Structure formats: C-alpha cells, structure tokens
Amino acid sequence: MKKSNESQKASTFLHRMPHTSSGSSAPAAGLLRLRRMANVFTVSVVTALILGLSLWCLLAPKQSFSENENRALAAWPSYSFTSLKDGTYMTGIQSYLSDHFPLRDQFMTLKTKFERLSGKEEINDIYLAKDGYLIEAYKEPTQNQKIITQFQKLADAITTDAREHVRLMLVPTAISTYNEKLPDGAPDKGVLRQVDTMNTLYAALPSMQRVDAWSALQAAASAGDDALYYHTDHHWTTHGAYIGYQAYCEAAGIDPIPEEDFHETVVTEDFHGTIYSKLHDSTVPGDRITLYENPADQLSVSYPDTGEVTDTLYNRDYLAKKDKYSMFLNNLHPLVEITNTAADSDRQLVLIKDSYANSMVPFLAHHYAKIYVLDTRYYRFGPSSFIQEHPEVTDVLLLYNMNTIDTDLGIGGIF
C-alpha cells in the first residue's frame, strides 16, 4: 500500500514537470545561430572598413600641402634607433596618419556641425563671436624672456645711426580689440591678457621706441569701427593696417597720408582665411579684401631669392587660390627690396616682421626711398649684420602680432 502511494506521487510529479522536446529547443538554437552570424558580420564589416581605410591611407596619392589649412602636411618620419627610443618616430607616424586620413576634411566639417548644433560657442580654440566673427582663443606665452633677449641683442648690436630710430610695434589681435564681441561665457571675455603681455614686453625693452598700435586700434573699435580684422582670418584688414600705419607715423614723426587719398579696390569678397580653415564650417561667408594703392608712388620691388622684379606690392595670382592674403607682398620671402623714386624722403627702413606687416608696407612705401623687408623665419644671415652692412639705413622697425609671437620661428633668427 505504501509503495502504491509512492508510485502515485511519482507519477503525479512527472506529469507536472515541463516537457522538453527537440521542437521546443529549435527557436533557442536558431536565435543563437543568428547572434553568431550577426557577430561574424559585424566583425567582418569593421575589419573590412579598417583594412579599406588603411589601404586608402597608404596607397592613395598624398598631398604635401593643405591649401585648405594653408600648411605643410606631415611626412612619413625617418626611422632611427634614437627616434624610436625617444618616441618621436611613433609621434611622427600618428601625425602622418592624422594629416592623411581619408575624408579628413569632411569628417572635421561634420564634427563642427554637430558641435554647433549642440550649442557650443568655442570649437577648436575658436570663439563663435558676435557679428559673424571667428576669434582665436589667446594662449599665455611661454617664451617672453627669449623674445626680450633676442630683441635686446639686436638693438645692442646696431652701431650705425639707425640705432637712434629702432622701433617696436606689437599688434594686438581681435581677441583684445574686439573683446566685447566674444560669447558671454568665454573665459577671455573681459580679460585682456594679451595687452598685459604686450606691456610687459615693451617695459623690458626701453631701448626700442614703442609704437602703440593697441591704443589706436582700440580707439577705432570704441568708435564703432567694425572693419579692423577679417572675420575668418587672424590678420588685420587693409583698413586695420592703415590704423597701425597712423600709429607708426605718430611715433616716427611722419605726416600720414589721408586714407581717402589712396585708390581702394575690392579684389575679392570670397576670402576664407586661417581661422576658417581650423573651424571647417562651410556655412561661414567669405571676407572682402581691399587693396590700397598710392598713385604717386613709383615702385620697384625686388625679390632676391627668385630674381623677380616688379612694379607692384601685390601678386594678384593668389586671388585664384584659397590663401588670398598671400597676395600682399607676394607671400613669404627672406628679403624684399622696395625702392620708391617718388618717396617724400631719402630715408631708408629695415622692416623685421611677420605676415601682419605685409598689408602695412603699401602705406609705409611713400615715406622711404628704400625699404628692406626681412622675414627672419627664412632670412638666415641676421638682421644686425645686414644693418651694419647697410650704413645708409636710417630706421628699423620690428613688427609682430601678439597671437603668434610666442611660437614664431623667426624670433630665433632676429639675432
């Protein structure tokens, strides 16, 4: 009897257990197979994409220069045990792959659009400022002492009469002059660190006469002048350079030519400059470039590095290229010699400069029978030696903008 009850309980328990069969396990097995196939497909696609992009990056024709960014692109690094040990070889490979990544410009444009849509007001160290301005953020300089030392060595080395007329012109950029245009949340809003650095440099170089471009540009901006800098480029406009020219004339005791006496010609309204290239935003409209020409000048402009001699300070061929600012003074040359037989004096000037000076030279040309323009990024023989070899030089001007003076390779070549 007891066994019978136990048999009934066992039978009841077996009836209550869920039935498993080959039919019920089929969906689970099918789902597992689908998951495996999806994983294989995903891995295959990703692998093919990586291999395809890698082959494209390695085999596609390479550019050595980016016209869009106006800079040389990284080359494949040279291998050596030293470069491998100190890490520069691997860093070089990373730079090469970054510069030559397929569709790089398109990806950067897409990134900028997403960041704009998200409400960002600073992208790639560029402020999306008021009135359509793109303004570069200011980075504290790290080489002030080097700059001071190089400038002072040059001043000390000049023993000709020109030593009495050595002037220094430090040009603020839009972040200082148009500070009120910055977004309200910008860290640089209301903070004129660039001006503080400028004053530090001036104070440390009392042997050089100060040309106060900051006050002249600030006065113009305060009066509502909205055309001192390009919207898409880090340079001042030709009109902004004229304001700088007025400041120079005041320091040098020269009567400036009225702005309206120059012939103004708008040569393009589609200039997209260096800041535009860093932002990669195709929706930003282009800038206008205006040329100022003095009909009274009789110029001969010589480029010793190429042997070219012309009668103009502009090379309009650059208007067909992206880097239209290079039209001023025919882009970059170690030495440019400008002779004006119609100058209002027989004085001679040595101008040691960065690219900001290129658009101010047309205003200076009428006041000097001869101007020697030295770009120490490329001129390798030392301005002090050049001045000593040309005792007829009466004036020396050093002109640099404040945003790139800290990283300008030409500073090392000043002396």
Buried (B, 14 or more C-beta within 10 A) or exposed (E): EEEEEEEEEEEEEEEEEEEEEEEEEEEEEEEEEEEEEEEEEEEEEEEEEEEEEEEEBEEEEEEEEBEBBBEEBBEEBEEEEEBEEEEBBEEBBEBBBEBBBEEBBEEBBEEBBEBBEEEEBBBBEBBBBEEEBBBBBBEEBEBBEEBBBBBBEBBEBBEBEBBEBBBBBBBBBBBBBBBEBBBEEBEBBEBBBBBEBBBBBBEBBEEBBBBBBBEBBBEBBEEEBEBBBBBBBBBBBBBBBBBBBBBBBBBBEBEBBEBEEBEEEEBBEEBBBBBBBBBBBEEBEBBBBBBBBBEEBEBEBBBEEEEEEEEEBBBEEBBEEBBBBBBBBBBBBBBBBBBBEEBBEEBBBBBBBBBBBBBBBBBBBBBBBBBBBBBBBBBEEBBBEBBBEBEEBBBBBBBBBBBBBBEBEBBEBBB
